[in-house]
Amino acid sequence: MKTLFPHGSQILIAAQTGIRLSVTPPPTASFLSQFLPATLSGEIPAAVGDLPYLQNLVLRKLTNITGPVQPAIAKLVHLKFLRLDWLNLTGTVPDFLSQLKNLTFLDLSFNGFSGTIPSSLALLPNLGALHLDRNKLTGSIPESFGAFKGSVPDLYLSHNQLTGEIPASLGNMDFSVIDLSRNQLVGDASMLFGPNKTTNNVYLSRNLFEFNLSNVVFPSTIENLDINHNKIFGSIPPQMTQLPLQTLNVSYNRLCGQIPVGGKLQSLDSSSYFHNKCLCGAPLANC
């Protein structure tokens, strides 16, 4: 193994193809990032826990890195940025991650994690973004995700196998970004909206949500809204003509009535609206 220590606190560990992953930086290291051959194999070593001052740990796009999240990571009490994405990690999302109180960013996306989401992740007081998308997670969204102890993180739970209803407590949160798309969630999702929120991006597509869109009052800040492939009924509220929309997709639902005229609603492609029960008006056919 060849270990490089460039200027500053960043450490780059490089290895020849086929050498198993190991960690050899000094214990004072604050940044550990792996840019390694995709053929590298093995589990995250326990030695990573011997870096007590580590603040940033990034391992990504190494699909031969296997096994669970290394329990020794719980010892990294100064860790702020943990990114273990596009690997081949398995097992459950570990509850011990809630001990890392300085975390501002947690990304475990594009892995093979299964089981339920630990409710204790809501105890992380400084979390700004939580990525658990593109795994095999089951069960429901934790009730505790409606009571994050600190800042409200951007929440990415898409492309899993989550079931049940969205906890009503999530209506208490003002998410900037929430992505629940491509799960098996049911029931009402309207609590995610509201006139006093500052939400920018909501992605709920390809679930089984069923609620009356006519009654929804959207935050004036909504820029991207995707609710396609659900069972949402009612009509498109006129308020949507006033929103700063960049993208909108309400296709494959049960909406009816005329698309309100104004704002950006007519400039969108017809594919944003098609396959509804009886939706009409530009850019669809006249009513």
Secondary structure, DSSP 8 states (H G I E B T S, - for coil): -EEE--STTEEEEE--TT--------TT--EEEE---TT--EE--GGGGG-TT--EEEEES-TTEEES--GGGGG-TT--EEEEESSEE-SB--GGGGG-TT-SEEE--SS--EE---GGGGG-TT--EEE--SSEE-S---GGGGS-SSS--EEE--SS--EEE--GGGGG---SEEE--SSEEEE--GGG--TT----EEE--SSEE--BGGG----TT--EEE--SS--EE---GGGGGS--SEEE--SSEEEEE---STTTTTS-GGGT-S-SEEESTTS---
